[in-house]
Amino acid sequence: MKITIEIPEEEIKDRLLDVIANQYYRDYSSDRRKVDMVTKECVREIIYKDKERIIDRIVSQASSHTKTLAVKKMIEQMQKQ
């Protein structure tokens, strides 16, 4: 016997985010808020300090990803013809 259930991907994402958010807020405390603020400031400092390298890397990865997609699309179009 085989049972197949189809659940939309968006519904799964919504439910998963609800569970994560509930767990996050259930454990809320002022100490965690302090840790969140310190973490946020540290991340911001690291990003602004190394902004040029991060931007260069993002552009490079986006460029290579776009090239890969373009080649796949070209091959698909050639196969259709």
SEPA-439558 format. One line per 2 residues: number of its first residue (from 0); their letters; for each residue z, y negated, x negated of N, C-alpha, C. Coordinates in Angstrom, 3 decimals. Layout:
<pts>
NUM	a	Z Y X Z Y X Z Y X  ...
</pts>
This chain:
<pts>
0	mk	0.000 1.174 -0.849 0.000 0.000 0.000 0.000 -1.235 -0.894  -0.832 -2.183 -0.526 -0.930 -3.408 -1.300 -0.839 -4.590 -0.342
2	it	0.061 -5.503 -0.647 0.228 -6.704 0.168 -0.134 -7.904 -0.701  -0.998 -8.739 -0.192 -1.407 -9.934 -0.918 -0.937 -11.165 -0.167
4	ie	-0.278 -12.054 -0.902 0.217 -13.292 -0.310 -0.417 -14.452 -1.076  -0.968 -15.392 -0.351 -1.551 -16.567 -0.978 -0.629 -17.758 -0.734
6	ip	-0.213 -18.366 -1.844 0.631 -19.555 -1.768 -0.090 -20.654 -2.537  -0.321 -21.788 -1.905 -1.005 -22.882 -2.605 -0.246 -23.300 -3.857
8	ee	-0.994 -23.604 -4.897 -0.390 -23.984 -6.174 0.467 -25.238 -6.049  0.037 -26.177 -5.225 0.818 -27.408 -5.030 2.186 -27.103 -4.417
10	ei	2.226 -26.164 -3.498 3.502 -25.803 -2.867 4.452 -25.178 -3.894  3.905 -24.344 -4.765 4.726 -23.731 -5.813 5.274 -24.817 -6.741
12	kd	4.417 -25.768 -7.138 4.864 -26.856 -8.006 5.965 -27.674 -7.343  5.776 -28.001 -6.053 6.776 -28.793 -5.334 8.115 -28.080 -5.284
14	rl	8.096 -26.802 -4.965 9.353 -26.032 -4.873 10.027 -25.937 -6.236  9.238 -25.723 -7.275 9.800 -25.616 -8.618 10.438 -26.929 -9.045
16	ld	9.765 -28.043 -8.782 10.337 -29.347 -9.116 11.611 -29.616 -8.325  11.644 -29.187 -7.058 12.861 -29.347 -6.263 14.027 -28.590 -6.879
18	vi	13.781 -27.366 -7.314 14.843 -26.554 -7.911 15.332 -27.196 -9.208  14.408 -27.656 -10.025 14.785 -28.284 -11.298 15.577 -29.565 -11.043
20	an	15.108 -30.386 -10.109 15.805 -31.646 -9.805 17.200 -31.372 -9.251  17.319 -30.392 -8.365 18.635 -30.060 -7.812 19.594 -29.609 -8.899
22	qy	19.131 -28.781 -9.810 19.985 -28.308 -10.897 20.391 -29.472 -11.798  19.435 -30.353 -12.067 19.700 -31.509 -12.936 20.770 -32.404 -12.325
24	yr	20.654 -32.722 -11.043 21.613 -33.634 -10.410 22.923 -32.948 -10.041  22.909 -31.643 -9.903 24.138 -30.931 -9.599 25.112 -31.033 -10.766
26	dy	24.565 -31.043 -11.972 25.402 -31.094 -13.174 25.612 -32.521 -13.662  25.415 -33.503 -12.802 25.488 -34.912 -13.207 26.906 -35.293 -13.636
28	ss	26.970 -36.049 -14.699 28.253 -36.603 -15.145 27.968 -37.869 -15.944  28.990 -38.666 -16.154 28.795 -39.890 -16.918 28.466 -39.566 -18.376
30	dr	29.000 -38.465 -18.883 28.683 -38.064 -20.259 27.200 -37.733 -20.394  26.675 -37.020 -19.406 25.255 -36.680 -19.458 24.398 -37.935 -19.374
32	rk	24.853 -38.903 -18.596 24.112 -40.167 -18.489 24.071 -40.874 -19.842  25.188 -40.852 -20.552 25.224 -41.454 -21.887 24.262 -40.733 -22.829
34	vd	24.270 -39.413 -22.767 23.362 -38.623 -23.612 21.911 -38.952 -23.263  21.603 -39.068 -21.985 20.248 -39.425 -21.557 19.834 -40.781 -22.106
36	mv	20.725 -41.746 -22.049 20.403 -43.090 -22.526 20.179 -43.094 -24.039  21.049 -42.397 -24.775 20.902 -42.334 -26.228 19.597 -41.625 -26.586
38	tk	19.286 -40.538 -25.896 18.047 -39.808 -26.141 16.836 -40.686 -25.869  16.880 -41.412 -24.768 15.778 -42.311 -24.412 15.552 -43.355 -25.499
40	ec	16.623 -43.945 -25.981 16.499 -44.963 -27.024 15.980 -44.374 -28.333  16.436 -43.182 -28.678 15.970 -42.536 -29.909 14.479 -42.210 -29.830
42	vr	14.055 -41.675 -28.695 12.639 -41.356 -28.518 11.805 -42.628 -28.590  12.249 -43.673 -27.919 11.528 -44.951 -27.947 11.421 -45.469 -29.386
44	ei	12.505 -45.398 -30.137 12.495 -45.879 -31.523 11.508 -45.078 -32.376  11.516 -43.761 -32.220 10.607 -42.908 -32.994 9.157 -43.214 -32.644
46	iy	8.879 -43.357 -31.355 7.505 -43.615 -30.923 7.017 -44.955 -31.448  7.803 -46.002 -31.313 7.367 -47.320 -31.774 7.263 -47.393 -33.287
48	kd	8.120 -46.650 -33.989 8.081 -46.661 -35.449 6.803 -46.006 -35.972  6.336 -44.965 -35.292 5.204 -44.171 -35.761 4.016 -44.287 -34.797
50	ke	3.893 -45.428 -34.149 2.907 -45.633 -33.087 1.469 -45.400 -33.554  1.095 -45.932 -34.694 -0.292 -45.818 -35.167 -0.696 -44.360 -35.383
52	ri	0.166 -43.589 -36.034 -0.146 -42.177 -36.295 -0.251 -41.397 -34.993  0.632 -41.679 -34.058 0.610 -40.992 -32.761 -0.678 -41.315 -32.021
54	id	-1.072 -42.575 -31.996 -2.302 -42.973 -31.317 -3.508 -42.309 -31.971  -3.553 -42.303 -33.295 -4.671 -41.666 -33.997 -4.767 -40.179 -33.664
56	ri	-3.623 -39.524 -33.605 -3.626 -38.091 -33.300 -4.082 -37.828 -31.860  -3.620 -38.644 -30.924 -4.014 -38.488 -29.523 -5.519 -38.686 -29.377
58	vs	-6.056 -39.722 -30.023 -7.491 -39.990 -29.944 -8.278 -38.833 -30.561  -7.813 -38.327 -31.679 -8.490 -37.217 -32.351 -8.508 -35.968 -31.480
60	qa	-7.361 -35.634 -30.879 -7.295 -34.447 -30.031 -8.137 -34.613 -28.777  -8.111 -35.793 -28.184 -8.913 -36.040 -26.992 -10.393 -35.940 -27.329
62	ss	-10.769 -36.442 -28.484 -12.167 -36.392 -28.916 -12.627 -34.947 -29.097  -11.823 -34.134 -29.770 -12.221 -32.740 -29.987 -12.228 -31.967 -28.677
64	ht	-11.295 -32.258 -27.794 -11.252 -31.582 -26.494 -12.497 -31.941 -25.675  -12.879 -33.212 -25.711 -14.057 -33.663 -24.987 -15.312 -33.002 -25.546
66	kt	-15.407 -32.879 -26.858 -16.552 -32.206 -27.477 -16.634 -30.766 -27.011  -15.504 -30.073 -26.987 -15.474 -28.678 -26.555 -15.958 -28.544 -25.115
68	la	-15.461 -29.410 -24.246 -15.889 -29.368 -22.845 -17.365 -29.685 -22.707  -17.843 -30.640 -23.485 -19.248 -31.026 -23.406 -20.144 -29.869 -23.829
70	vk	-19.775 -29.152 -24.873 -20.573 -28.010 -25.328 -20.601 -26.933 -24.254  -19.462 -26.644 -23.644 -19.420 -25.638 -22.581 -20.317 -26.034 -21.425
72	km	-20.263 -27.296 -21.016 -21.095 -27.779 -19.909 -22.574 -27.670 -20.262  -22.937 -28.024 -21.504 -24.323 -27.936 -21.913 -24.817 -26.501 -21.852
74	ie	-24.002 -25.567 -22.334 -24.387 -24.153 -22.323 -24.532 -23.658 -20.888  -23.615 -24.037 -20.010 -23.724 -23.653 -18.598 -25.022 -24.173 -17.985
76	qm	-25.354 -25.424 -18.256 -26.572 -26.010 -17.723 -27.807 -25.306 -18.264  -27.787 -24.943 -19.532 -28.924 -24.249 -20.140 -29.092 -22.859 -19.536
78	qk	-27.976 -22.198 -19.230 -28.043 -20.860 -18.646 -28.563 -20.916 -17.226  -28.283 -21.975 -16.496 -28.763 -22.127 -15.120 -30.272 -22.324 -15.085
80	q	-30.789 -22.980 -16.106 -32.231 -23.254 -16.153 -32.908 -22.038 -16.652
</pts>
